[in-house]
Amino acid sequence: MSESLADLMRRLTLGVYVIGVCEGGRPNAFTACSVMPVSFDPVLLALAIGREHASLPMLRASRHFTVNVLAHGQLAMARHFGVHSGRELDKLAGVAWRASPQGAPLLVDALASLVCEVQGGPTPAGDHELFVARVTSGTLQAEQASALTYADTADMDGSTNLYAQRRIPDALATRRTGNS
């Protein structure tokens, strides 16, 4: 039985998304898994973004973003947008995309895309900032496709190192007993 916190956290059911932002006419996109629906009426979702992230100042300023849902076979796309910084290169070069009304990238090959307007945040959340956004529009481009999950990405995000080889605290660890 593994007691690795990284192994445990990878078991949470999370999708993998490319988040698009645009500020001052400059678009960027990055891979994220920290996206979740939070309300049905109005339709709201939450997004967490790392404090050191190149796109964070763009999101704070523009107050708009897109969520591009990746399909199961799009691990290479997740890696492309997830392992390089927008400070280093234009991650959108050579990728088919169109602009949302606010200029944020909508990936042509994504399973689905959502356009969002920030309603709340940023709220500090550890080493991330949390935003709550209203979904203003969306498209489902590949109705039969299944979504890429966080578990499918293995250690692409370096979570093994991010969790610093921490172990699950004894109070959280599952113990096998003869009575189970």
C-alpha positions as CSV (number, residue, x, y, z in Angstrom):
1,M,0.0,0.0,0.0
2,S,1.4,3.4,-1.0
3,E,1.5,6.2,1.6
4,S,2.6,8.8,-1.0
5,L,0.6,12.0,-0.9
6,A,1.2,12.5,-4.6
7,D,-0.3,9.0,-5.3
8,L,-3.3,9.8,-3.2
9,M,-4.0,13.2,-4.8
10,R,-3.7,11.8,-8.3
11,R,-6.8,9.6,-7.4
12,L,-9.1,12.6,-7.2
13,T,-11.3,12.7,-10.2
14,L,-10.1,15.7,-12.1
15,G,-10.2,16.7,-15.8
16,V,-7.3,18.2,-17.7
17,Y,-7.9,21.6,-19.3
18,V,-6.1,24.2,-21.3
19,I,-7.0,27.6,-19.8
20,G,-6.9,30.5,-22.3
21,V,-6.4,34.1,-21.2
22,C,-5.8,37.4,-23.1
23,E,-4.8,40.8,-21.8
24,G,-3.9,43.8,-23.9
25,G,-4.2,41.8,-27.1
26,R,-1.7,39.2,-25.9
27,P,-3.1,35.7,-25.6
28,N,-1.6,32.8,-23.6
29,A,-2.8,29.4,-22.5
30,F,-1.7,26.9,-19.8
31,T,-2.7,23.4,-18.6
32,A,-4.7,23.1,-15.4
33,C,-6.6,20.5,-13.5
34,S,-7.9,22.8,-10.8
35,V,-11.3,23.6,-12.3
36,M,-14.6,22.5,-10.9
37,P,-18.3,23.4,-11.2
38,V,-19.7,25.2,-8.2
39,S,-23.2,26.3,-9.1
40,F,-26.0,25.3,-11.5
41,D,-27.9,28.6,-11.4
42,P,-26.2,30.7,-12.4
43,V,-23.7,28.3,-14.0
44,L,-20.4,29.0,-12.1
45,L,-17.1,27.3,-11.9
46,A,-13.9,27.7,-9.9
47,L,-10.4,27.9,-11.2
48,A,-7.2,27.8,-9.1
49,I,-4.0,29.2,-10.7
50,G,-0.5,29.1,-9.2
51,R,0.8,32.4,-7.8
52,E,4.0,32.2,-9.9
53,H,2.1,31.5,-13.1
54,A,2.8,33.8,-16.1
55,S,-1.0,34.0,-16.9
56,L,-2.0,35.1,-13.4
57,P,-1.5,38.9,-14.0
58,M,-3.3,38.5,-17.3
59,L,-6.3,36.8,-15.7
60,R,-6.4,39.4,-12.9
61,A,-6.5,42.3,-15.4
62,S,-8.8,40.8,-18.0
63,R,-11.3,39.0,-15.7
64,H,-12.1,36.6,-18.5
65,F,-10.8,33.2,-19.5
66,T,-11.6,30.1,-21.5
67,V,-11.7,26.5,-20.4
68,N,-10.7,24.0,-23.2
69,V,-11.6,20.4,-22.1
70,L,-9.0,18.0,-23.4
71,A,-10.0,14.5,-24.8
72,H,-8.4,11.3,-23.6
73,G,-5.9,11.2,-26.5
74,Q,-4.6,14.7,-26.0
75,L,-1.9,14.1,-23.5
76,A,0.7,15.7,-25.9
77,M,-1.4,18.9,-26.0
78,A,-1.6,18.9,-22.2
79,R,2.1,18.6,-22.0
80,H,2.7,21.3,-24.7
81,F,0.7,23.9,-22.7
82,G,1.8,22.6,-19.3
83,V,5.6,22.3,-19.2
84,H,6.7,25.6,-20.7
85,S,6.0,29.1,-19.5
86,G,4.4,31.8,-21.7
87,R,7.3,33.9,-20.6
88,E,9.6,31.7,-22.6
89,L,7.7,31.1,-25.8
90,D,4.5,31.6,-27.7
91,K,2.7,28.3,-26.8
92,L,-0.1,29.1,-29.3
93,A,2.2,29.2,-32.3
94,G,1.3,26.3,-34.6
95,V,-1.8,25.4,-32.6
96,A,-5.3,25.8,-34.2
97,W,-7.3,28.2,-32.2
98,R,-9.8,31.0,-32.4
99,A,-10.4,33.9,-30.1
100,S,-13.3,34.3,-27.7
101,P,-15.1,37.6,-27.8
102,Q,-12.5,38.8,-25.2
103,G,-9.5,37.4,-27.1
104,A,-8.8,34.3,-25.0
105,P,-7.9,31.1,-26.9
106,L,-10.5,28.5,-27.8
107,L,-8.7,25.4,-29.1
108,V,-10.2,24.0,-32.3
109,D,-9.3,20.4,-31.3
110,A,-10.6,20.5,-27.8
111,L,-13.4,18.1,-26.7
112,A,-15.4,21.2,-25.4
113,S,-14.8,24.8,-24.7
114,L,-16.3,27.3,-22.2
115,V,-16.0,31.1,-22.1
116,C,-16.0,32.5,-18.6
117,E,-16.3,35.9,-16.9
118,V,-14.7,36.2,-13.4
119,Q,-17.3,37.0,-10.7
120,G,-15.2,36.6,-7.6
121,G,-11.6,36.5,-6.6
122,P,-8.8,36.2,-6.5
123,T,-8.9,34.5,-3.1
124,P,-5.7,33.2,-1.6
125,A,-5.6,29.4,-1.5
126,G,-2.1,28.3,-0.4
127,D,0.3,28.6,-3.3
128,H,-2.6,29.3,-5.7
129,E,-5.3,32.0,-6.2
130,L,-8.9,31.0,-6.6
131,F,-11.4,32.6,-9.0
132,V,-15.1,32.0,-9.4
133,A,-16.4,32.7,-12.9
134,R,-19.8,32.6,-14.7
135,V,-19.9,30.5,-17.8
136,T,-21.2,32.8,-20.6
137,S,-21.0,30.4,-23.5
138,G,-19.7,27.0,-24.5
139,T,-19.5,24.4,-27.3
140,L,-19.2,20.6,-27.3
141,Q,-17.1,19.7,-30.2
142,A,-16.5,16.0,-29.8
143,E,-19.7,14.5,-28.3
144,Q,-18.5,10.9,-28.2
145,A,-15.0,11.6,-26.8
146,S,-14.0,10.9,-23.2
147,A,-12.1,13.5,-21.2
148,L,-8.4,13.3,-20.3
149,T,-8.1,12.9,-16.5
150,Y,-5.4,14.1,-14.1
151,A,-4.5,10.5,-13.4
152,D,-3.8,10.0,-17.1
153,T,-1.0,12.6,-16.9
154,A,1.1,10.6,-14.4
155,D,3.8,13.0,-13.0
156,M,3.7,15.6,-15.9
157,D,3.1,18.4,-13.4
158,G,5.9,17.3,-11.1
159,S,3.5,16.6,-8.3
160,T,5.8,14.0,-6.8
161,N,8.2,16.8,-6.1
162,L,5.5,19.4,-5.4
163,Y,4.2,17.2,-2.5
164,A,7.9,16.9,-1.4
165,Q,7.6,13.1,-0.9
166,R,5.2,13.7,2.0
167,R,3.4,10.8,3.3
168,I,-0.3,10.5,4.1
169,P,-0.8,11.5,7.8
170,D,-1.6,8.5,9.9
171,A,-5.1,9.9,10.6
172,L,-5.8,9.8,6.8
173,A,-4.2,6.6,5.9
174,T,-6.4,3.6,5.2
175,R,-5.6,0.7,7.3
176,R,-6.6,-2.9,6.5
177,T,-8.1,-4.7,9.4
178,G,-9.5,-8.2,9.8
179,N,-13.0,-6.7,10.3
180,S,-13.3,-4.9,7.0
